[in-house]
Each structure stands twice: as C-alpha cells, then as structure tokens.
Amino acid sequence: MLPVLETERLYLKPRTEADLDFVAALNADPEVMRFIAAVGGPAMSREGVAARSFLHVGRGLGYWTVFARAAEDGPLGYVGLIPDGDDAEQAQISYRFAARHWGQGYASEAAERLVRHGFYALGLPTIAIMTHPANAASLRLAERLGFVRESDLLTAPIGDPPVPAACFRQTVKAWEQRTQPAIGLNAR
C-alpha cells in the first residue's frame, strides 16, 4: 500500500479505482495532452490507465492523486513515481494536472514531495524526469527541482505515436547537497 503524502498545501493520496475517471478526463483534454500523447489513444483511455496504475505498488512505486488541503472538492491532478526501465533502482517522476490548476506551483510542490519520498523512504539512488523538449513549464519544473538535463531522445516510451523527450536526472547525493542549509564560515 502506498502512503498518503502531505505538503503545506496538498494531500497526495494513493490512486484508487475511483480516480480513474478523473485521469481519463485529463488524458482526453487536448490542452493537457499537448506534449504527452495523442488524445483518444488506447494507452490513455480509462482501461489503459487502469492496466498500469497498480502494477508496481508492491515496490512502493505508483501514482498519487493530488488534492488541495484547503478544499477537497476534487482532484487537481496526479503525480507518479514509476519504473524507469528494467532496473529496480531506477524510477521517474510523472505528473499531470488539470489546465485550470497550472501556474500555481502545485506540480512543483507535489513532485518535490514525491522526490523526497523516493530518496528517503524508498532508498532510490536516482530519479528521472522525462518531458517533451518544447514543454517549457515542465522543463522549468525539472530545473527548479535541481534535475540535470542528461540527453534528448527522439522517442520516449509513451504515446502513440511516440513523442520526443528531454531526459533529466537527480541523484540522492545532489538532492541532499541542494536541500541542506548552508553551514560554515560563509553561511548567512
């Protein structure tokens, strides 16, 4: 079972069957899917989402539906910590939010919480983010969280047809250096 995670403004609740209609609606929104995959593809349908949503929960990986703490009147979006290839120690962050919730810092806040969970609760040595190279908001999110752009791939393992991806990676050591307060003679 995945844990409920919290931030100052958000609850990240493990995805349930009840969340699948919301995720399918996100996947049917052309604005949300602009840089991800074609709307209407089988992988993005409710059935496609259901088929992969709970595969890796036993390893501590999966998807969390994101709610505002202030008013739980419905989900804002979701974040995922999912396998990155076949290596059990490799995972990537996934995120998707309803367009009306963009620009409010929810994706960054939720992704940061999930990165901390991945490094400290699951002991992952590295975490990746893959995003479309033209998705300026997602590129900024990865950079704001201290992820380093490693490469660009012509195709990523999502979407039909496959989409290009900018690949970012963060190590637990770099994360700790980034998040620890400055100490020493030059600290302010």
Residue pairs with C-beta under 8 A, 6 or more apart in sequence:
1 14
1 57
2 14
2 57
2 60
2 62
2 64
3 14
3 117
3 121
4 11
4 12
4 13
4 14
5 11
5 12
5 64
5 113
5 114
5 117
6 12
6 69
6 113
7 109
7 110
7 112
7 113
8 69
8 109
9 68
9 69
9 70
9 106
9 109
10 66
10 67
10 68
10 69
10 76
10 106
10 109
10 110
10 113
11 66
11 67
11 68
11 69
11 72
12 64
12 65
12 66
12 79
12 110
12 113
12 114
13 64
13 65
13 66
13 67
14 57
14 62
14 63
14 64
14 65
15 23
15 53
15 54
15 62
15 63
15 64
15 65
15 78
16 65
17 50
19 65
19 75
19 78
20 46
20 49
20 50
20 53
21 46
22 65
22 74
22 75
23 46
23 49
23 53
23 63
23 65
23 78
23 96
24 44
24 45
24 46
24 49
26 32
26 33
26 77
26 78
26 96
26 97
26 98
27 33
27 37
27 39
27 44
27 45
27 49
27 96
28 39
28 40
28 44
29 39
29 98
29 99
30 39
31 99
32 96
32 97
32 98
32 99
33 39
33 44
34 135
35 131
35 132
35 134
35 135
35 138
35 163
36 96
36 132
36 158
36 159
36 163
37 43
37 44
37 158
37 159
37 160
37 163
38 44
38 159
38 160
38 161
41 48
41 159
41 160
42 48
42 160
43 158
43 159
43 160
53 62
53 63
54 62
56 62
56 82
56 83
59 83
59 88
60 81
60 121
60 122
61 80
61 81
61 82
61 83
61 91
61 122
62 80
62 81
62 82
63 78
63 79
63 80
63 82
63 94
64 78
64 79
64 80
64 110
64 114
65 75
65 77
65 78
66 75
66 76
66 77
66 78
66 79
66 97
66 106
66 110
67 74
67 75
67 76
68 76
68 106
75 98
76 97
76 98
76 101
76 106
77 95
77 96
77 97
77 98
77 101
77 106
77 107
77 110
78 94
78 95
78 96
78 97
79 93
79 94
79 95
79 107
79 110
79 111
79 114
80 93
80 94
80 95
80 114
81 91
81 92
81 93
81 94
81 114
81 117
81 118
81 122
81 127
82 91
82 92
82 94
83 90
83 91
83 92
84 90
84 91
84 92
84 127
84 128
89 124
89 125
89 126
90 124
90 126
90 128
91 118
91 122
91 124
91 127
91 128
92 127
92 128
92 129
92 130
93 111
93 114
93 115
93 118
93 127
93 128
93 129
95 107
95 110
95 111
95 141
97 106
97 107
102 137
103 137
107 137
107 141
108 141
108 144
108 145
111 129
111 141
111 145
112 145
115 127
115 145
115 170
115 175
118 124
118 127
119 127
119 172
119 175
124 172
125 171
125 172
126 169
126 170
126 171
126 172
127 169
127 170
128 147
128 167
128 168
128 169
128 170
129 138
129 141
129 142
129 145
129 147
129 167
129 168
129 169
129 170
130 153
130 156
130 165
130 166
130 167
130 168
131 138
131 139
131 142
131 165
131 166
131 168
132 138
132 163
132 164
132 165
132 166
133 139
133 152
133 164
133 165
133 166
139 166
142 149
142 166
142 168
143 149
143 168
145 170
146 170
146 174
146 175
146 178
147 168
147 169
147 170
148 168
148 169
148 170
148 174
149 166
149 167
149 168
150 167
150 168
150 169
151 166
151 167
152 164
152 165
152 166
152 167
153 164
153 165
153 167
154 164
155 162
155 163
155 164
155 165
156 162
156 163
156 164
156 165
181 187
182 188
